[in-house]
Amino acid sequence: MNPDEKRVVLMLTCIDARAIVVSFEPEGAQHTLEADDSFKVEIVGSGDAEPEVSYVPEGLMIGARAGARTRVWNKAGAELPT
C-alpha cells in the first residue's frame, strides 16, 4: 500500500435473517452471507471518496471508489472472489 492510499476494513454479520446477498460494486460480484457467517471486507485505494454501504431489498451493496481494490474473506478465512 502506498502512502497516498486509504485502507478501510468492514466486518459484516448477518444477525436477523437466514441469509442476505452482499453485492460488491463496481466489480459486480455477489456472495450470500449466511446467518452463522461473517465477511471481512478490505477496500484499498487512493482518493477522497469513502466506500458506500447501502441497503437493498435482498441485502447489502458495498460500493468502492473507482480504482479501489476490494478483497473479501469469510469467517473461515477463505478469500471470496470479487
Phi and psi in degrees as GROMACS dihedral restraints (atoms count N, CA, C in turn):
[ dihedral_restraints ]
;  ai    aj    ak    al  type     phi  dphi    fc
    3     4     5     6     1   -87.5    20    10
    4     5     6     7     1   164.0    20    10
    6     7     8     9     1   -61.7    20    10
    7     8     9    10     1   -21.8    20    10
    9    10    11    12     1   -83.8    20    10
   10    11    12    13     1    -6.2    20    10
   12    13    14    15     1   -92.7    20    10
   13    14    15    16     1   151.8    20    10
   15    16    17    18     1  -109.1    20    10
   16    17    18    19     1   148.7    20    10
   18    19    20    21     1  -123.1    20    10
   19    20    21    22     1   125.5    20    10
   21    22    23    24     1  -121.4    20    10
   22    23    24    25     1   130.7    20    10
   24    25    26    27     1  -119.5    20    10
   25    26    27    28     1   129.1    20    10
   27    28    29    30     1  -119.1    20    10
   28    29    30    31     1   141.0    20    10
   30    31    32    33     1  -109.3    20    10
   31    32    33    34     1   122.7    20    10
   33    34    35    36     1  -110.6    20    10
   34    35    36    37     1   132.8    20    10
   36    37    38    39     1  -134.4    20    10
   37    38    39    40     1   137.9    20    10
   39    40    41    42     1   -93.7    20    10
   40    41    42    43     1   113.3    20    10
   42    43    44    45     1  -108.3    20    10
   43    44    45    46     1   -42.8    20    10
   45    46    47    48     1  -110.1    20    10
   46    47    48    49     1    19.2    20    10
   48    49    50    51     1  -149.4    20    10
   49    50    51    52     1   163.1    20    10
   51    52    53    54     1   -67.6    20    10
   52    53    54    55     1   -38.0    20    10
   54    55    56    57     1  -165.6    20    10
   55    56    57    58     1   153.3    20    10
   57    58    59    60     1  -134.2    20    10
   58    59    60    61     1   159.8    20    10
   60    61    62    63     1   -98.1    20    10
   61    62    63    64     1   129.8    20    10
   63    64    65    66     1  -110.7    20    10
   64    65    66    67     1   121.5    20    10
   66    67    68    69     1  -103.7    20    10
   67    68    69    70     1   142.3    20    10
   69    70    71    72     1  -117.6    20    10
   70    71    72    73     1   117.8    20    10
   72    73    74    75     1  -113.8    20    10
   73    74    75    76     1   144.9    20    10
   75    76    77    78     1   -88.2    20    10
   76    77    78    79     1     4.4    20    10
   78    79    80    81     1   -64.3    20    10
   79    80    81    82     1   -37.1    20    10
   81    82    83    84     1    91.2    20    10
   82    83    84    85     1     1.7    20    10
   84    85    86    87     1   -71.6    20    10
   85    86    87    88     1   148.7    20    10
   87    88    89    90     1  -134.0    20    10
   88    89    90    91     1   137.9    20    10
   90    91    92    93     1  -137.2    20    10
   91    92    93    94     1   144.3    20    10
   93    94    95    96     1   -88.9    20    10
   94    95    96    97     1   125.8    20    10
   96    97    98    99     1  -100.0    20    10
   97    98    99   100     1   109.7    20    10
   99   100   101   102     1   -78.3    20    10
  100   101   102   103     1   162.1    20    10
  102   103   104   105     1   -57.6    20    10
  103   104   105   106     1   -35.3    20    10
  105   106   107   108     1   -97.8    20    10
  106   107   108   109     1    13.6    20    10
  108   109   110   111     1  -115.2    20    10
  109   110   111   112     1   171.3    20    10
  111   112   113   114     1  -146.8    20    10
  112   113   114   115     1   156.8    20    10
  114   115   116   117     1  -118.5    20    10
  115   116   117   118     1   134.8    20    10
  117   118   119   120     1  -101.0    20    10
  118   119   120   121     1   122.6    20    10
  120   121   122   123     1  -114.6    20    10
  121   122   123   124     1   125.6    20    10
  123   124   125   126     1  -118.1    20    10
  124   125   126   127     1   126.6    20    10
  126   127   128   129     1  -122.9    20    10
  127   128   129   130     1   124.7    20    10
  129   130   131   132     1  -126.6    20    10
  130   131   132   133     1   130.8    20    10
  132   133   134   135     1  -178.1    20    10
  133   134   135   136     1   171.6    20    10
  135   136   137   138     1  -100.4    20    10
  136   137   138   139     1   166.7    20    10
  138   139   140   141     1   109.9    20    10
  139   140   141   142     1   172.8    20    10
  141   142   143   144     1   -91.0    20    10
  142   143   144   145     1   -21.1    20    10
  144   145   146   147     1   -73.4    20    10
  145   146   147   148     1   130.4    20    10
  147   148   149   150     1   -87.6    20    10
  148   149   150   151     1   157.4    20    10
  150   151   152   153     1   -64.4    20    10
  151   152   153   154     1   154.6    20    10
  153   154   155   156     1  -112.7    20    10
  154   155   156   157     1   132.1    20    10
  156   157   158   159     1  -111.5    20    10
  157   158   159   160     1   121.7    20    10
  159   160   161   162     1  -126.9    20    10
  160   161   162   163     1   140.5    20    10
  162   163   164   165     1   -79.9    20    10
  163   164   165   166     1   134.4    20    10
  165   166   167   168     1  -129.0    20    10
  166   167   168   169     1   157.4    20    10
  168   169   170   171     1   -51.7    20    10
  169   170   171   172     1   -33.7    20    10
  171   172   173   174     1   -89.1    20    10
  172   173   174   175     1   -10.1    20    10
  174   175   176   177     1   163.3    20    10
  175   176   177   178     1  -121.7    20    10
  177   178   179   180     1  -129.4    20    10
  178   179   180   181     1   151.7    20    10
  180   181   182   183     1  -121.6    20    10
  181   182   183   184     1   127.6    20    10
  183   184   185   186     1  -106.3    20    10
  184   185   186   187     1   113.8    20    10
  186   187   188   189     1  -106.1    20    10
  187   188   189   190     1   117.9    20    10
  189   190   191   192     1   -95.2    20    10
  190   191   192   193     1   155.9    20    10
  192   193   194   195     1   -67.4    20    10
  193   194   195   196     1   155.4    20    10
  195   196   197   198     1   -58.3    20    10
  196   197   198   199     1   132.8    20    10
  198   199   200   201     1    85.1    20    10
  199   200   201   202     1    -5.1    20    10
  201   202   203   204     1   -76.9    20    10
  202   203   204   205     1   155.8    20    10
  204   205   206   207     1  -105.6    20    10
  205   206   207   208     1   128.0    20    10
  207   208   209   210     1  -113.1    20    10
  208   209   210   211     1   130.1    20    10
  210   211   212   213     1  -127.2    20    10
  211   212   213   214     1   145.9    20    10
  213   214   215   216     1  -136.5    20    10
  214   215   216   217     1   136.0    20    10
  216   217   218   219     1  -127.2    20    10
  217   218   219   220     1   144.9    20    10
  219   220   221   222     1   -88.5    20    10
  220   221   222   223     1   178.8    20    10
  222   223   224   225     1   -58.0    20    10
  223   224   225   226     1   -32.6    20    10
  225   226   227   228     1   -77.1    20    10
  226   227   228   229     1    -7.9    20    10
  228   229   230   231     1    95.3    20    10
  229   230   231   232     1     1.6    20    10
  231   232   233   234     1   -78.0    20    10
  232   233   234   235     1   132.5    20    10
  234   235   236   237     1   -79.9    20    10
  235   236   237   238     1   133.0    20    10
  237   238   239   240     1   -99.2    20    10
  238   239   240   241     1   140.6    20    10
  240   241   242   243     1   -70.5    20    10
  241   242   243   244     1   136.3    20    10
